[in-house]
Amino acid sequence: MLRNNMINETVEVICQKGCQTVRDDLAILKRGKKLAEIEHLNHEERKVVYTELKSIMAVYGDACVADGEVKPQSTKLINGY
């Protein structure tokens, strides 16, 4: 059984570490390694955390920006601006 509150809290803790660290953590998880932050979760819950983190990080595209500012993923002009 999935414990949604536990999953949400875990995702929040990992995200608090910062954009680049979350990317690094995702790479670690992709290689099948474990993070200390997910040790208390079962296999299915760990998969959900991984998926949630990937979804969150997709917002940032390839860039991590300081000061909480998100850069657009595209540099194409909209309506000539």
Summary of the structure (lengths in Angstrom):
residues: 81
radius of gyration: 15.0
end to end distance: 50.2
largest distance: 51.5
contacts: 172
relative contact order: 0.17
helix: 57%
strand: 0%
